[in-house]
Amino acid sequence: MSNNFPISDVVQILVQDPYLVRHKDEFAELLGIDAATRGTLKKLCNFDIETSRAYFTRLLEDWVGPLGKEATLTKLHDVLETGKFRTVADQLKQLDCFLWKEKLSKNGLDIPCRTKWYVERTQEEQKILHYKNIENGIIIHGQDGIGKTQLVLKTFNSTSKPLLVYHFLRGDSIINLRESLEKYARLVGCPTKKGGMEKSLSELFKSVCRKMYGKDLVTVIDGLNILGDDGNELRQEIKKVIECCSTLDRPKPFLVITTLRTDLIPKDVDTFSWGYLELFVFTDEEAETFVRQKLFNENSTDIKQLNKELGNYPIAINQAVETIKRINYAKLETYSIKTYLSEYRRLGSSITMESEEIGVPKSMVTIAKMIISQLNNAEGPDGILAVQILELLAFIDGDGISRENLENISKHWQGFDSNKVKNSVDLLYKYSFISRKDSGTIFIHRVVQNVLQFYLRRLHATENTEKLRLLDFFTKLPPEFIKSSQSRLGHLARMWTIFSRRYLNIGHPHLHGIANQIYFAYGKFGLFSQAKSFIFEQSEIFANQLGDENVNTLKIQKSCGIAMRNLGKYIQAEKIFKDVHAQQEGLLGNKHPETLDTEHWIVSMYWRRKMNNNEAETVIKDLINKCREVGETEIEMKATQVLAFILADNDDTRGSFDKLLEVWEWRRDKFGDNHSHTVAALHNLAHSKYQLRQYNEAFQDFSNILEKFIESRTPADTLKSEYWKIMCESKMIGFVGNVGCDLPNCVRKLEQLYEKQKKLGFDKNHPDILRTLESIKVIEKQLNVADQPRQDSVDNPSSSVPAPQSRPVLVNVRTSQTPRDEDTVSCCWKMLCCCCTRKTTRYGNARRLSTSSQAQLIQ
């Protein structure tokens, strides 16, 4: 398997240490390099930089090779410390932390966006660093919009400690907290399950900390406000995480929590080793410093008046300053604080706030009203589109949506040109409505969202603005948008969840299919765990809002069964399908297409579970007859496909092939060659040829799929075809036209396929992953068997087996003397070709080919 050990980076450190270079032989011995190899390598080194570099490169390659993925910088650091090479060990530790920081940055974990606004809060920074040296963690609390997250970012970004690694977890809900922690766990190589069950948050946190042992680890749980329905569960999990911090070995991780609350930790938790920091709005001096560094021509009196009107509230002052700067630039004239305050007071006087709306700052509502007016009236078409985008951003998950997403939907949304989205997003950034990363990801602050929601509801008093905006979005959502990328799919799933929780029963049943579209898109990306979490949550939402016996609820519940089937939980899947089927029979009748389709899934589970295939065959044939009676040919073909799989298990491979051929021909005539259903049928047909040992034809079919129909296949399906193509190659050793193929090459290809499957996001227990690993083991076992030397081949140098450069090939011609036992021939060929790729002393393995079997072989 591949290893990403940074040999060149490590060598660069090693050759710079004169003491290590002088004692290189001692270092090689510590690495476990044998004496003969050490002697050979020693001759390479003349103590100059270039030969030392070659020496250490070869040394590390020999050390990394046998260890594989167990060769890590931490392991090498421990070796160096054992040998008293402490200086180099410390440098490796710094390199390890630097590479981790780079990896976190490249993988786009939940590091919040740095905003444009910030005031030096030196004392607060020093307090955080002081607590870090003596405590297990710190809770930073205070109202929204005063810069808690930005203070944490600045503190750990500017620290001079090279070994410090920090990461952020989203604390706004237990789902997002788990998702961000699992993402981080996968990145550092921690399993997220134990015994097939998901680890608890505290167990997962503990695993990550132990994996990162030796690093100066800071974990930030950002926005842990414990609101909503999952508050009690989240509170208990946080309690366990806090307790973990005191039990882990030193160096302990430092936990930082940002929150609105002061009662975050339950009273029964020991908080002796915890620090507290309350963050307030700007002081008068901080507020004046902030404004002065952006509007340096303004006088002190006007600045103080502006800050007083805005209550020294950081996020409000920032928006006001950015608005003044933008209007100055746009109008090419002086737009002063005085002018701004005059308009601010005029608009503010028309806004009344009810007592229940007191949590929304009036100053921010007034600023929003001013900026939206400016966008609509003074910024042209880009400004109008900016307001439309803003109305959508007000109601979706504000923690990261890409500009590319907005561009993809804008052409379906209000008829705007997608090419204009960049200009409109730039305007929102200049008015400080949003922040953004270099990657193009857009963020909107919770306070800004709350203010916009309040403003829009007031603006459209007789309408539900949230419902209208989200409904408009999903009504015009292009289907390809759902399937286009994993990150886009995640954002879309969160948006739909917001919509479905509140507005599922608004009278647009055609929208209910979006939940299933999102679910199936997750599955096609191989993200089966996320797919399961999403669709089970949707099942609960649909049942609560539409009722258990609603047709659309049953569709979602059927998808829950498919989710369990994809995870290999066939017993649970079958139970769900049977429950759905029973309700569908009562609501729709036993011959309705939905009912028949669910019945097909039930029989499919019989086959998956390898139950009584004779019984399953009878049931599926009855289903096929029912489909024919009502003219449901498409479901009939799905059922026929399951029948084919059952026949293959009953050793009727020819009958199975005929059924799959029937399915493929029907789908080709119905949908065309390029349709995904047709290509899926072609894949099944090719696999049937593989089962019939027609490896050459199967190989050609799989090659055809991968070359001509790649656009019709999902990434997961493509890898399935790639797998079976490799397996065909492993069976075709020695066939005409495949002279260059050998089993070791098949192993390499399967290892590459395994890496692709992991990158796709497959869980380690996914059936495709397990099948690939099992095939690697089987072929390696064949190679090891063929590798055992035979005494007679050593004693008999006149073996008639051809030399490697003249490999035999198989001719598909039979004679009357040729046996028809294809298993025997296949086995003989494997043995022969394995040996042909190895030492000549092993040719005896192939000499045992019977005379009749050799009749099929020619040179």
MOTAUR-V304524 format. One record per pair of residues at least 24 apart in sequence whose ideal C-beta (glycine too) atoms are under 6 Angstrom apart, sorted by the first residue. I is the first residue (numbers start at 1). J is the second residue. Records with the same first field share a line. If there is no record, write none. Layout:
I->J, J
This chain:
1->68
3->64, 68, 69, 71
5->64, 71
7->60
9->95
11->53, 56, 57
13->91
14->56
15->49, 52, 53
17->88
20->85, 88
21->52
28->59
30->79, 83
31->63
33->62
74->214
93->163
94->162
97->163, 165, 215
100->165
107->187
110->168, 170, 180
111->168
112->149
113->435, 437, 443
114->153
115->150, 435
117->318
118->150
119->286, 290
121->151
124->151
125->155
127->277
128->155
131->275
132->254
135->273, 274, 275
136->245, 246, 273
137->245, 255, 274
138->256, 275
139->257, 276
140->258, 277, 279
141->259, 262, 278
142->278, 279
144->446, 447
145->315, 447
146->279, 281, 314
147->314
148->258, 279
149->222, 258
152->220, 256
156->218
163->216
164->216
165->215, 217
166->218
168->220, 222
169->221
171->221, 222, 223, 224
172->223
174->230, 233, 234
201->237
202->240, 241, 244
205->241, 244
206->244
209->248, 253
217->253
218->254
219->253, 255
220->256
221->257
222->258
224->257, 259
225->259, 260
239->266, 269
242->269
281->312, 313
282->312, 314
287->312
291->321
294->321
298->337
302->337, 338
306->337
310->363
315->447
316->363, 364
318->432
319->367, 432
322->431, 432
323->371, 431
326->430, 431
360->450, 451, 454
364->451
365->451, 455
368->451, 455
371->431
379->427
382->423, 424, 427
385->416, 420, 424
386->424, 427, 428
388->414
389->424
391->469
392->469
393->444
394->449, 452, 453
395->466, 469, 470
396->495
397->494
398->444, 449
400->441, 443
401->442, 491
402->440, 441
403->440
405->488
408->481
412->476, 478
413->476
467->503
470->499
474->511, 514
482->517, 521
483->521
486->525
489->521
493->518, 534
500->541
501->541
504->545
505->545
512->552
516->559
519->559
523->566
524->714, 716
526->716, 760, 761, 762
527->761
528->566, 567
529->763
531->563
532->563
535->559, 560, 563
536->560
554->580, 583, 584
558->598
568->767
570->605, 608, 609
573->605
574->605
577->601, 602
591->630
593->632
596->627, 632, 635
597->635
599->623
600->638, 639
603->642
604->642
607->645, 646
613->646, 649, 650
616->646
617->646
637->663, 666
648->691
653->691, 692
656->688
657->688
660->684, 685, 688
674->712
676->712
679->709, 712
683->721
687->724
693->822
695->728, 731, 732
698->728
699->728
715->760
719->756, 757
722->753
723->753
726->750
733->829, 833
734->808, 809, 810, 829, 833
735->810
736->809
739->807
742->837
743->779, 783, 834
746->779
747->776, 779
750->775, 776
783->834
786->831, 834, 835, 845
789->841, 842
790->844, 845
792->844
793->843, 844
794->841
799->843, 847
801->843, 846
802->859
804->836
806->859
807->836
808->857, 859
811->858
817->855
818->855, 856
819->852
825->853
828->853
